[in-house]
Amino acid sequence: MTSKIMIVDNHFIIREGIKLIFESHSDYDVAYEAADGDEAIDIIKKSQVDLVLLDIKMPKKDGFEVMSFIHDHFPDLPVVVLSTFDNVVNIQRMLKLGAKGYLLKDASTETIFTTIDSAITGNMVLQNQISDILFSQNHTETSPEETQNYNLSEKELKILSRVARGVKIKLIALEMHLSERTIKPNLTDIYIKMNVSTGVQAVALAVKNNLIDID
């Protein structure tokens, strides 16, 4: 079944460029466009949107306000941020609000679709570029004394490692000989132990503390 995408960006040429990218993918249909936050919220309220590609800087309501609305009223609607802003504050704020991914506008077509494919199924892919941004602000190496293991079990680490590689929940269950229904509760346990709310944050912390390898 074709998934309906909404592009939210105040620049017409950007929206047209993104639509061209999607023309070669029959799994997705750019069914909706919005040039500002108010228009985006109105469409979400009235239409069946399967995924939102969201810019940050826009007139009227900005991307943060749209993301907050989705977080409060449509928490199951996946959002991937597509922005020129690469500062850590924006990235962390969007992820905290529940964005499934954060891409820079110079991301490759392959990277865009890898992220969207994961987001549409409730998973995430953490790009090295975003991970580097999240943890480069301190410019310091974590000493052995500062590392944490968060009391993650071997099974939880195996699950998290697969999440980092973009493996979908169904395949994780198959690879680990587990029921698909048990994977999501395991992920919830991981988030609680690590005091995070998203897979991106969990993977980033795990990489920072050398708990998993995403190479």
N, C-alpha and C positions, 0 to 999 in steps of 0.2 A: 504494500500500500504506500502511495506517495505521501511523504510528510510535507506539511505546509509550513513554509518559512516566512518570517516577517523580518525585513531589513529596516532598522531604525537609524537613520543618518540624515543630517540636514543638508548634505551635499548631494545634489542630483547626480553628478558624474560618478560619485562613489557608488551610489545605489545601482546605477546602470552597469558599472564595472563588475559588481558582485553578481548581478543577474546574469551577465554573460558567462561567468564561471559556472553557474548552476545549470546552464543550458545543456551541458554534456552529461548531466547526472539525472537519470530518470527517476531516481528514488526521492528526489526533492523538487518541490515546486515553490518558487518565490511568489506566494499568493498575495502577500500584503507588503506595503511600503508605508513608512511614516517619516516625516521630515522634522518632527519634534516630539517631545515627550508626551504632550497632551494628546496628540493624534495617536501615538502608540498605545497609550492606555485605553483610549476609546475603542480601538480595534480589538485589543485583547478582551475587553468586556463583551464585545458583540460577536466575535468570530472564533472559529476553531483554529487556533494557532498551535503548531507542534513544537516550534523552536524559534527563539528570538535572537537575531544578530544585532547587538546593541552598541552604539557609539556612546561616548561619554559627554562631550561638549556639544550641547544643542540649545536652541532657543526654547523659551518657556520652561518646561520641566526638563532637567538634564538627565543623563543616564543613571546617575545615582538615585534620583527620585523615581524613575521608572523601575529600577531594580528593587527599590524598597517597596513599591506598590506590588510588584510580582511576588516578592518574598512574603508579604502579608496576606495577599488575596489569591494568588495562584502559585503556591509553593512547588507544585509538581511540574510547572512549565519550565523547561530547560532554557537557560540563557547563556550565550557565548558573547563575551565582550570583544569587540573588534575596534581598536582605538590606536591613535598615534601616541598616546601618553604611556610612557614606559616607567613612570616613577613608582616606587614601591608602595607609597601610600594609596594610590589609586588601585593598584592590584590587590592589596590586602583588603581594602574597603569593599571592593566588588566581590571578592571571594567570601568575605564574612557575610555578605548579604545573600550568598547562595549561588553565585554565578558558577556554571559548570566548566567554564574555561575562559581564558583571557588571551587574546591574540593581538599582535601588533599588525597594523595594516600592510606591512611589507612581508607578512607571512606567505609562504609558498601555497599554491593551490592544494598540494598534497597535505600540508600541515593543516590547512583550513578544514578539509574534508575528514581528516583523521580525528580532529577535535570534535567536529559536528557529529560524526558517526558515533563517537563515544557518548557525547552529551545526550543525543536523542534516545539512547538506551539506558540513560541514568549513570553512565560511567564518565571517567575523565582521563585525559592524557596530559601529563605534565611535560611541557617542552623544557629542554635544558635552558633555553634563553630566559624563560620566565622564572625558573628555579634560581638561576644565577642572579637575576634582579632582586628576587625576594631576600636573598641572603648575602648580597654584596655590600649592603649599607654599612656594616660594621668593619668590613675589610680585615677580619681577624679569623684565624684558624681556631676551631674548637679544640681545646686541650683534652686529653684523655679524662682528666678529672671533671670536665664540664659536660661530657657526653651523657646521654640518658638512654636507657633501653625501654622505658615506659612499661616494663613488665609484660612485653608482648610475647606470646607463645610462639613456638616454631610454626604452628599452623597459621597464626595471624601474620607472621612475617612473610610466609609464602604467599598468602592472599595479597598482602600489600605490595609485594614485589611484582605480582602479576598486574595489579591495578596500575602500577607505575609504567608498565610496558603497554598499557592500553588494552589488555585482555578483557573481553566482556565477561560479565558475571556467569552467563551460561557456559562459556568455555572454561572459566576458572573452576566451576563445579565439576565439569567433565574431566579436566586434567587432574584434579585433586580427589576424584572419586567421592565427591560430596553431593548432597542434595542442593539444587539451586536455591531452595528456600532457606538454607542455612547460611548462605554467603552474606546476605544483607544484615542479619543479626550479628554476624562476626565483624562486619565492617563497622556497625554501630558500636560494638564493644571496643574496637580499635580507636574510634574517634573519641570515645569517653576516656579511655586510658591516656590518650595523647592530648586531651583537652582541646580538640579542634572540631570544626563543623563540616569540613569538606574533605574529599579525597585528595585534592591538590595540596591542602595544608598538611595532611597526614604524610603523604609521600615526600613533601619537601622537608619536613622534620626528620623523617626516617633517613633521607639522603644526607642531611646535615650531620646526623649522629652516626653515620656509617652503619646503619642497620640493614640497608638494602643497597644493591648496586643496580643502576638503571642503564648501564652501558650495554 
